[in-house]
């Protein structure tokens, strides 16, 4: 279930950091929860799904456990959060073009092999 805690990246120390600040999850104090960080290029959509489906770069962390603390306490550290890379789903036209191009290359190779075989038998 998405918690909806959106926070932009900072350019601190070369970038790649986000400062989300304290967040409140009603009814989750003291009970461990499984969390995941998701990132996306907001030029392609206001949500993770919109950006991913529109061809923008997106990424997600491994799931990690966090134990929410009592409100107004120091926020829990995101222990277990590992680095991850951004990715993009290629546009369908790119995939079709790659398949078409591969087909042309193989058909030319097949035709050349037939000509060589035909010349040898003649």
Sine and cosine of phi, psi and omega as CSV:
sin_phi,cos_phi,sin_psi,cos_psi,sin_omega,cos_omega
0.00,0.00,0.81,-0.58,-0.01,-1.00
-0.94,0.34,0.75,-0.66,0.03,-1.00
-1.00,0.10,-0.37,0.93,0.05,-1.00
0.97,0.25,0.48,0.88,0.02,-1.00
-1.00,-0.08,1.00,0.08,-0.02,-1.00
-1.00,0.06,0.70,-0.71,0.04,-1.00
-0.58,-0.81,0.73,-0.69,0.02,-1.00
-0.97,0.23,0.34,-0.94,0.06,-1.00
-0.98,0.20,0.44,-0.90,0.07,-1.00
-0.96,-0.27,0.23,-0.97,0.08,-1.00
-0.98,-0.18,0.29,0.96,0.03,-1.00
-0.87,0.50,0.77,-0.64,0.07,-1.00
0.80,0.60,0.63,0.78,0.06,-1.00
1.00,-0.06,0.01,1.00,0.05,-1.00
1.00,-0.09,0.03,-1.00,0.02,-1.00
1.00,0.04,0.11,0.99,0.01,-1.00
-0.92,-0.39,0.58,-0.82,0.15,-0.99
-0.81,-0.59,0.59,-0.80,-0.01,-1.00
-0.91,-0.41,1.00,0.02,-0.07,-1.00
-0.98,0.21,-0.44,0.90,-0.05,-1.00
0.95,0.32,0.02,-1.00,-0.01,-1.00
-0.92,0.40,0.61,-0.79,0.05,-1.00
-0.76,-0.65,0.47,-0.88,0.00,-1.00
-0.91,-0.42,0.80,-0.61,0.11,-0.99
-0.92,-0.39,0.96,-0.29,-0.05,-1.00
-0.83,0.56,0.75,-0.66,0.06,-1.00
0.97,0.23,0.12,0.99,-0.08,-1.00
-0.95,-0.31,0.21,0.98,-0.07,-1.00
-0.94,0.34,0.80,-0.60,0.09,-1.00
0.99,0.15,-0.24,0.97,0.00,-1.00
-0.99,-0.16,0.79,-0.61,-0.01,-1.00
-0.88,0.47,0.60,-0.80,0.07,-1.00
-0.80,-0.60,0.39,-0.92,0.08,-1.00
-0.99,-0.12,0.83,-0.56,-0.07,-1.00
-0.87,-0.49,0.35,-0.94,0.07,-1.00
-0.53,-0.85,0.67,-0.74,0.06,-1.00
-0.99,-0.12,0.76,-0.65,0.07,-1.00
-0.85,-0.52,0.64,-0.77,0.02,-1.00
-0.77,-0.64,0.44,-0.90,0.01,-1.00
-0.38,-0.93,0.33,-0.94,0.04,-1.00
-0.99,0.12,0.94,-0.34,-0.09,-1.00
-0.93,0.36,-0.17,0.99,0.09,-1.00
-0.94,0.34,-0.30,0.95,-0.03,-1.00
-0.97,-0.26,-0.02,1.00,0.04,-1.00
0.30,-0.96,0.42,-0.91,-0.03,-1.00
-0.98,0.18,-0.29,0.96,0.01,-1.00
-0.84,-0.54,0.27,-0.96,0.03,-1.00
-0.83,0.55,-0.75,0.66,-0.04,-1.00
-0.90,0.44,-0.68,0.73,0.01,-1.00
-0.88,0.47,-0.72,0.69,-0.02,-1.00
-0.91,0.42,-0.70,0.72,0.00,-1.00
-0.88,0.48,-0.73,0.69,-0.07,-1.00
-0.97,0.25,-0.26,0.97,-0.01,-1.00
-0.99,-0.13,0.10,1.00,0.04,-1.00
1.00,-0.06,0.11,0.99,0.02,-1.00
-0.99,0.16,0.27,-0.96,0.06,-1.00
-0.96,0.26,0.57,-0.82,0.00,-1.00
-0.48,-0.88,0.28,-0.96,0.04,-1.00
-0.31,-0.95,0.25,-0.97,0.00,-1.00
-0.48,-0.88,0.51,-0.86,-0.01,-1.00
-1.00,0.08,0.16,-0.99,0.19,-0.98
-0.93,0.37,0.47,-0.89,0.12,-0.99
-0.92,0.39,0.64,-0.77,0.02,-1.00
-0.61,-0.79,0.42,-0.91,-0.08,-1.00
-1.00,-0.03,0.69,-0.72,0.06,-1.00
-0.73,-0.68,0.65,-0.76,0.09,-1.00
-0.95,-0.32,0.95,-0.31,0.02,-1.00
-0.88,0.48,0.62,-0.79,-0.02,-1.00
-0.98,-0.21,0.14,-0.99,0.02,-1.00
-0.87,0.49,0.66,-0.75,0.01,-1.00
-0.79,0.61,0.56,-0.83,-0.01,-1.00
0.96,0.27,0.02,1.00,0.11,-0.99
-0.99,0.10,0.18,-0.98,0.07,-1.00
-0.88,0.47,0.76,-0.65,-0.03,-1.00
-0.85,0.52,0.53,-0.85,0.03,-1.00
-0.92,0.39,0.63,-0.78,0.08,-1.00
-0.95,0.31,0.49,-0.87,0.00,-1.00
-1.00,0.03,0.88,0.48,0.01,-1.00
-0.92,0.40,0.76,-0.64,-0.01,-1.00
0.98,-0.20,-0.22,0.98,0.05,-1.00
-0.95,0.32,0.85,-0.53,0.00,-1.00
-0.95,-0.32,0.38,-0.92,0.04,-1.00
-0.91,0.41,0.40,-0.92,0.04,-1.00
-0.48,-0.88,0.25,-0.97,-0.03,-1.00
-0.95,-0.30,0.40,-0.92,0.10,-0.99
-0.99,0.11,0.44,-0.90,0.02,-1.00
-0.59,-0.80,0.19,-0.98,0.06,-1.00
-0.61,-0.79,0.61,-0.79,0.08,-1.00
-0.99,0.14,0.83,-0.55,-0.03,-1.00
-0.90,0.44,0.55,-0.84,0.04,-1.00
-0.91,0.43,0.52,-0.86,-0.04,-1.00
-0.85,0.52,-0.60,0.80,-0.01,-1.00
-0.89,0.46,-0.57,0.82,0.03,-1.00
-0.92,0.39,-0.66,0.75,0.01,-1.00
-0.91,0.42,-0.71,0.71,0.00,-1.00
-0.89,0.46,-0.68,0.74,0.02,-1.00
-0.88,0.47,-0.66,0.75,0.02,-1.00
-0.90,0.43,-0.67,0.74,0.02,-1.00
-0.91,0.42,-0.70,0.71,0.00,-1.00
-0.88,0.48,-0.72,0.69,0.00,-1.00
-0.89,0.46,-0.66,0.75,0.04,-1.00
-0.89,0.46,-0.65,0.76,0.03,-1.00
-0.88,0.47,-0.65,0.76,0.01,-1.00
-0.90,0.43,-0.70,0.71,0.00,-1.00
-0.87,0.50,-0.74,0.67,-0.01,-1.00
-0.91,0.41,-0.60,0.80,0.00,-1.00
-0.92,0.39,-0.61,0.79,0.04,-1.00
-0.92,0.39,-0.65,0.76,0.04,-1.00
-0.89,0.46,-0.66,0.75,0.00,-1.00
-0.91,0.42,-0.69,0.73,0.00,-1.00
-0.90,0.43,-0.66,0.75,0.02,-1.00
-0.90,0.44,-0.67,0.74,0.02,-1.00
-0.89,0.45,-0.61,0.79,0.03,-1.00
-0.91,0.41,-0.66,0.75,0.00,-1.00
-0.90,0.43,-0.67,0.74,0.01,-1.00
-0.90,0.43,-0.69,0.73,0.01,-1.00
-0.91,0.42,-0.62,0.78,0.01,-1.00
-0.93,0.38,-0.64,0.77,0.01,-1.00
-0.92,0.38,-0.58,0.81,0.00,-1.00
-0.94,0.35,-0.57,0.82,-0.05,-1.00
-0.99,0.15,-0.27,0.96,-0.02,-1.00
-1.00,0.09,0.00,0.00,0.00,0.00
